[in-house]
Amino acid sequence: MLTYLAVACSVGGFLLYNYGLRRMTSSVAVNILNLVPVFGVLGAVLINKETVRLTQALGGVVIIAGVALGLVERRTVVEKTAVPEPSPVTERT
């Protein structure tokens, strides 16, 4: 079990994180990294049939809302600072 935890959870998790970093900005990746506790509780419920307390559910909602707001704010800032593409130049005949 210790080998599984070391290889699958730790090494596998870091490999997937690095894979994600190559395909998105670091600020988005770190923002999404905040979802780890939510998925941990979700895994405990699905795998171990544990129950979720009200405070845990509210904490999950706060985390998800924070991540969503961070991603929306990031998208808005990027759209505002984006340089418009120049219009294509047509050739004169």
C-alpha positions as CSV (number, residue, x, y, z in Angstrom):
1,M,0.0,0.0,0.0
2,L,2.9,2.4,0.8
3,T,4.4,1.7,-2.7
4,Y,1.0,2.4,-4.3
5,L,0.7,5.7,-2.3
6,A,4.2,6.8,-3.3
7,V,3.9,5.9,-7.0
8,A,0.3,6.4,-7.9
9,C,-0.7,9.3,-5.7
10,S,2.5,11.3,-5.3
11,V,4.4,10.6,-8.5
12,G,1.3,10.2,-10.7
13,G,-0.2,13.4,-9.3
14,F,2.9,15.5,-9.9
15,L,3.2,14.1,-13.5
16,L,-0.4,15.0,-14.2
17,Y,0.2,18.5,-12.7
18,N,3.3,19.0,-14.9
19,Y,1.3,17.8,-17.9
20,G,-1.4,20.4,-17.1
21,L,1.2,23.2,-16.6
22,R,2.4,22.7,-20.2
23,R,-1.1,23.3,-21.5
24,M,-2.3,26.2,-19.4
25,T,-0.9,29.2,-17.6
26,S,0.6,28.7,-14.1
27,S,-2.0,31.0,-12.5
28,V,-4.9,28.9,-13.9
29,A,-3.1,25.6,-12.8
30,V,-2.6,26.9,-9.3
31,N,-6.2,28.1,-9.1
32,I,-7.4,24.6,-10.1
33,L,-5.0,23.0,-7.6
34,N,-7.3,24.4,-4.9
35,L,-9.8,21.7,-5.9
36,V,-7.7,18.9,-4.3
37,P,-9.6,18.9,-1.0
38,V,-12.9,18.8,-2.9
39,F,-11.8,15.7,-4.9
40,G,-10.4,14.2,-1.7
41,V,-13.8,14.4,0.1
42,L,-15.5,13.2,-3.1
43,G,-13.2,10.2,-3.3
44,A,-13.8,9.4,0.4
45,V,-17.6,9.4,-0.2
46,L,-17.5,7.3,-3.4
47,I,-14.8,4.8,-2.4
48,N,-15.2,4.5,1.4
49,K,-18.9,5.4,1.7
50,E,-18.1,8.1,4.2
51,T,-20.7,10.8,5.0
52,V,-20.2,14.5,4.4
53,R,-21.0,16.9,7.1
54,L,-22.7,20.2,6.5
55,T,-19.5,22.2,7.2
56,Q,-17.5,20.0,4.7
57,A,-20.2,20.6,2.0
58,L,-20.2,24.4,2.7
59,G,-16.4,24.4,2.5
60,G,-16.5,22.6,-0.8
61,V,-19.0,25.1,-2.1
62,V,-16.7,28.0,-1.0
63,I,-13.7,26.4,-2.7
64,I,-15.6,25.7,-6.0
65,A,-17.0,29.3,-6.0
66,G,-13.5,30.7,-5.3
67,V,-12.0,28.7,-8.2
68,A,-14.8,29.7,-10.5
69,L,-14.5,33.4,-9.6
70,G,-10.7,33.2,-10.1
71,L,-11.1,31.7,-13.5
72,V,-13.8,34.2,-14.6
73,E,-11.7,37.1,-13.3
74,R,-8.6,35.8,-15.1
75,R,-10.6,35.4,-18.4
76,T,-12.0,39.0,-18.0
77,V,-8.5,40.5,-17.4
78,V,-7.0,38.6,-20.3
79,E,-9.8,39.7,-22.6
80,K,-9.4,43.3,-21.6
81,T,-5.6,43.3,-22.1
82,A,-5.7,41.4,-25.3
83,V,-4.3,43.2,-28.3
84,P,-6.8,43.2,-31.2
85,E,-5.6,41.4,-34.3
86,P,-4.9,43.7,-37.2
87,S,-7.4,43.5,-40.0
88,P,-6.2,41.5,-43.0
89,V,-4.7,43.6,-45.8
90,T,-6.3,43.1,-49.1
91,E,-4.2,43.2,-52.3
92,R,-5.1,45.8,-54.9
93,T,-5.5,44.4,-58.4
